[in-house]
Structure formats: C-alpha cells, structure tokens
Amino acid sequence: MSKFIQFGVDWLYRARRKVATGSVIVLAGLMAWHVVFGANGIMVYEQKRREQRELSRQIESLVKQNKSLDQQIKALKNDPQAIEKEAREKLRYARPGEVVYTLPAGKPVFAVNEKK
C-alpha cells in the first residue's frame, strides 16, 4: 500500500505542470461560461438592451399620442370648428334645415328565397 501511495505522489510531482495547466484551462472555461451565460452575462445584457429599446419606442409613441390628445383637448376647448366637427360626428347633430342620413353599421344580409 505504501508503494502505491508513493507512486501516486511521484506521478503527481512529475505531472504538476500538466495538472496546473489543466486546472487553469478548466477555471478559464468556467469563467468564460459565466461571463456569457451567467446571471449578469452577455446574453442577459443583450436581452435587457432589446427590452430597453422596445420600451423606449413605446414611450416615444405614447409621448406622441399624448401630444396629439393635448392638441385635440385644446381645440375642443377653444376652436368652434373642432367643437362642431365633434358634435356632428359623435353626436349626429345637424344645423337647422340639414338632414342627416345614417347607414347601418353591420353588413346587410340579403335573403333570397327561390323555389324551383
């Protein structure tokens, strides 16, 4: 048994550079994997960047929509033409002497009853 242990110690002493090199390679590989796929790795970083770009686009769209709605509100408060347009379209108001024609919203259904 003593010879077996001595053989292991001798082999380890002779192969110490190979063992150290292999250990460094394995450690470097684990670190590289963690940098790419870890909790704060490159993959997560890219996903967060895509998410940030999408949210920026949504914010920009909402800001434009908000400005448009602000302009519409100001027009409805101050502009008689905008008020009249809204009343005609939404409330179906008409001036005296005008006739308003409305069409049904859905598709008309035609029933044909043919007997042969």
C-alpha positions in Angstrom: 0.0 0.0 0.0 2.9 2.3 0.8 4.4 1.7 -2.7 1.0 2.7 -4.3 0.8 6.0 -2.3 4.5 6.7 -3.1 3.8 6.0 -6.8 0.8 8.5 -6.7 2.9 11.2 -5.1 5.7 10.7 -7.6 3.4 10.8 -10.5 1.7 13.9 -9.2 5.1 15.6 -8.7 6.1 14.8 -12.3 2.8 15.9 -13.7 2.3 19.0 -11.7 2.7 21.4 -14.6 0.1 19.4 -16.7 -2.3 19.3 -13.7 -1.8 23.0 -13.1 -2.3 23.8 -16.8 -5.4 21.7 -17.0 -6.8 23.3 -13.8 -6.2 26.8 -15.3 -7.9 25.8 -18.5 -10.9 24.4 -16.7 -11.1 27.5 -14.5 -10.9 29.8 -17.5 -13.6 27.8 -19.3 -15.9 28.1 -16.3 -15.3 31.8 -16.0 -16.0 32.3 -19.8 -19.2 30.3 -19.5 -20.3 32.5 -16.5 -19.4 35.7 -18.4 -21.6 34.7 -21.4 -24.4 32.7 -19.8 -24.3 33.7 -16.1 -26.9 35.8 -14.2 -25.3 39.1 -15.4 -23.7 37.7 -18.5 -23.7 38.9 -22.1 -26.9 37.0 -23.1 -28.9 38.7 -20.2 -27.3 42.0 -21.1 -28.4 41.7 -24.8 -31.9 40.8 -23.7 -32.1 43.8 -21.4 -30.9 46.1 -24.2 -33.6 44.7 -26.6 -36.2 45.3 -23.8 -34.9 48.8 -23.2 -35.1 49.7 -26.9 -38.7 48.4 -27.1 -39.7 50.3 -24.0 -38.1 53.5 -25.5 -40.2 53.0 -28.7 -43.3 52.6 -26.6 -42.5 55.7 -24.6 -41.9 57.7 -27.7 -45.2 56.5 -29.2 -47.1 57.4 -26.1 -45.5 60.8 -25.9 -46.6 61.5 -29.5 -50.1 60.2 -28.7 -50.2 62.4 -25.6 -49.2 65.5 -27.5 -51.9 64.7 -30.1 -54.5 64.3 -27.4 -53.4 67.5 -25.8 -53.9 69.4 -29.1 -57.3 67.8 -29.5 -58.3 68.9 -26.0 -57.2 72.4 -26.6 -59.1 72.5 -29.9 -62.2 71.2 -28.3 -62.0 73.9 -25.6 -61.3 76.8 -27.8 -62.0 76.1 -31.5 -65.6 76.3 -32.6 -64.9 74.4 -35.8 -63.5 71.4 -33.9 -66.4 71.5 -31.5 -68.9 71.5 -34.4 -67.0 68.7 -36.1 -67.0 66.5 -33.0 -70.7 67.2 -32.4 -71.6 66.3 -36.0 -69.5 63.1 -36.0 -70.1 61.7 -32.5 -73.5 63.1 -31.5 -75.0 63.2 -35.0 -76.1 66.9 -34.6 -77.2 68.9 -37.6 -77.8 72.5 -38.3 -81.4 73.7 -38.8 -82.6 72.7 -42.2 -80.0 69.9 -42.7 -80.9 66.2 -43.0 -78.6 63.6 -41.6 -78.6 60.2 -43.3 -77.0 57.3 -41.4 -76.2 53.8 -42.7 -76.3 50.6 -40.6 -73.0 49.7 -39.1 -73.1 46.0 -39.9 -73.1 44.2 -43.3 -76.5 43.9 -44.8 -77.9 40.4 -45.1 -79.8 39.6 -48.2 -82.1 36.6 -48.1 -83.1 35.2 -51.4 -85.9 32.7 -51.4 -86.1 30.9 -54.6 -88.4 27.9 -55.2 -87.9 25.7 -58.1 
